[in-house]
Amino acid sequence: MLKPIAGMGSMDTFVVHDHVELERLAADKILRGYLAEEFIPWPLYHVDGFVKQGHFVYLISSKYFANTLEVKDGKSVGSVQISPTAAEQKLIRSYATDLLKGMDTPENYLFHLEVFCDGREVTLCEIGSRLGGGRILQELEQGLGFSPIQELLRLDLGLPNKVDLDKEYKSAEIRGFVMVEPGRGILQKLPAADAVLAANPEVYDYYQYAKLGRTYNGAASSVEALAAISVCGKDSKTVEEKLKELDAWLKKAAVYS
């Protein structure tokens, strides 16, 4: 894997299979400021957490059903929270706990961790002291009942906050989102947000990024999307199926010229 150190959303990220591909890529790109990593062909997860004085306020793991690299293959990026009782949950939580213990961290912080997991082993992809992107903030606010950013700021300013040290917060229901990949051409029409929400009670958040009249040519990164659709439900499978259904529907409903 070759990816820029200061990159995001798999932009300018490449899988290199042999020396011929590497030579071809080097001829077309200036590979200064790039990282070279081993390609790990395992499912990708993101772990979003809030730590207060060494205590997990929350730790929520989600699995990408189409990861940020697959946007290059025309797939919309999406993830779904995994059940607290899922087999890989214990593995990932243990890994995250050990990893954070070995790092120099502030007293209170948010983190976004991405790992590969094959059900038996966990391997690090990346970690940052920040909130995750996409619609992760909306997932957390809806599922936990408070804004992580606001509560962290209150903690740092010494103001009263909603975070109870004796409690680890869990998300209400299972939540997930999909970033619907744009098509190609000049975008002429998209369904109205009100219509999407009215027809799909499982959808709790719909955010349109695309602008009518703008020219699209697919997605150059995972953060390029027509819209983000967020769904909640009783289990991961149900939420994932609904997200894939809505992804296909919106792609078909979008009109280009």
N, C-alpha and C positions, 0 to 999 in steps of 0.2 A: 504494500500500500504506500502510495506517495500522497501526502497532503500538506498544504501550507500550514506553517506554525500559527499564523494569525488568520485561520480560516473559519468558516461557519457553514452549517447545512450541507456539507459534502461538496461545496463549490471548489472546482479545480482539484478534485481528489480522484486518483486513478488507481486501478488495479493493474499491476504489471506482472505478466505471466512469464516473460523470458527476456533475454538480452536484446533480442530484436525489437520488442515493444519498447524497452527502455531507451534504446538508441533513437527510435522514431519519436518518442515523447521528448527526449532531450533536444532533438533537432527543432521541434515546434515550440517548446516552452523554455522559459528561463527558470531552472529548478533551484534557484537560490532561495533560501528561507523555507525549505521543505523538510518534512519529517519522512523517514522511511521506516515502515513498521511491517511486522509479519501479518499476513492476511489470516484472519480467524473465521472459518466458515460456520460459526455457531449462531444461534439466535441472539439478538441484541436486546438488552434491557436498559431502561433508564430508572434511576433511583433518586427520588427527590426527598430531601430531609431538612429538618430544622433542629439544631442542637442548642440547648440552653444549659450552660454550666455543666457540660458533659452528659446531659440527659437528652434523649430523643423526645422532642415535642411531637414529631411524627416522622415516620420513615415509610414511604409509599413506593412500591416497585411496580413498574409497567413494562409490558413487552411490546416491542415494535412488531406489528404484523406485516408492515412493509417498512424497511429501515431507510435511513437518510441517504444511503448509497443507491437504493433501487429507483430513485427518481430518474436516474440516468437511463433506466429501462422502461420509462413511461408509467411507472407506478406512483400512486399517491402515497405519501408518507403518513403513517398512522400508528397509534399505540393504544393499548388497553391496560388498565390496571389489573394486576393479577390478584387472585384471592389471597387473603392473609394465611389460609391453610394450604395453599399450593406448595408442592414439593420443593420447587426452586426458591420459594420465598425465604425459607430458613437458611439455605446456602448463601443467598445474596445478602441477607441481613448480617450474617456472621462475617462475610467478607468485608462488607462496608464498615462494620464495627472495628475490625482489626486494622483496616486501612486507615481509618481516621485516627486511631490511637497512635499510629506511626507517623502522623503528620503534625506540623506546627500549626495549630489552629487558634483563632480567637476564642473568647469565653462563650460568645453567642454568635451563631452563624447559620446561614443557609448553604446547602450544597446540592449540586446536580452531578450525579455519577452515572457513567455509562459503562456497562460490563457485558461481556459475552458469557453465556452459560449453556452448557450442554446437558444439564440435569445432574451432573456429577462433579463438575469443576467450574470455577468462576475465574475469568481472566479480565484484567483491566483494559478498558478502552481509553477513557479519559475522566477527569474530575475537575470541577471548578467550584469556587466559593461564590455561588450565584444561584439564582432561580433558573429553572429550565425554560427553554423557549417554546415556540408554538403556542398552544392554548393550555399549558400546564398551570399557569397562574389561575386561570378560570376554573380548572379542575379542582385545585386546592381550595380556592375560596368557596366554591359551591359545596364541596364535599366535607370541609372542615368547619365552615361557618365563620372563618375569620381570614384576613389577609396576612400572609406570612411577612410580606414586606413591611406593612404597617406595624405589626407586632414586634418585628426585629428592631425597627426604628425606635419604638417606644422603649424597648429594653435598653438600647444604647443611650437613650436620652434620660433614662431613669424615671420614665413616666409610668403610670399604672398601665398594666397590660392584661390581656385575656389568657396568657399562657400559664397553665398550672403545672408546676414541677412534679407533682405527684401523679400526673396523668399522661399517658401517651395517646394522642388523638388518632382516631381512625376515620377514613373517608366513609361518608354515608353512601351506600350502594357502590357498584363498580362503575367507573367512568372511563371514557376514552375519547379520542378525537382523531379526525383525519383532515389533512391539508390537501384539498382536491387540486390535482395537477391541471394547469391550463392546457388548452388545445393549441391549434395553430391557425392564425389568421386574425382579422380585425374583429374583436368581440362586439357583437351587436345586441345580444339579449341574454339575460340571466333571470331565473325566477326571483320574485321578491322575497325578502327575508320573512315577512309576516306569513306568507303562504307556506313556506317551508316549516315554520314553527307550528302553524295551525294543523298541518297535515301529519305531523310527526311528534306526538306527545313525548317521545323518548328524548327528543332534542332539547337541551337546556341552554345551548349557546350556538349561535350562528353568526359568523363574522365574515363579511364580504371584503376581500382585498382587491379584487379585480375592478377595473374601470371600463365602462362601455366606451367604445371607440378606440381603445388601445390595441396595438398589435402584439400578439403573443406567439411564441415559438416553443411551446412546451415549457419545461422548467429547468433553469440552469442550476438551481439549488433546491433543497428541501423546504426553504422558507418562501419560495415563490408559489403562490396558489391562487385559484379563483376565489376560494372561500375556505374557512375552517368550520367544520361541523363537529359539535360535541354531543355525546349521547351518554345517558346513564341507564343502568338496568340491573337485573338481579345477579347476573354472572358474566364472566369474561366472554364466553362464547356468544351469548346473546348480543352483547354490546358490539363485539367485532363483526358479527354478521350484519347488524343494522348499519354500522359505519360503512361497510363494503357496499351494501345496497344503496345507501345515499350517495356514496362516491360515484358509483356507476350512473345513478339517476341524474346527478347534477352535470356530469360530463356530457351525457346525452342531451340534456335540456339546454346547455349552452349553445348559442347560435353564433357562428363566425361567417365572415365573408372573405 
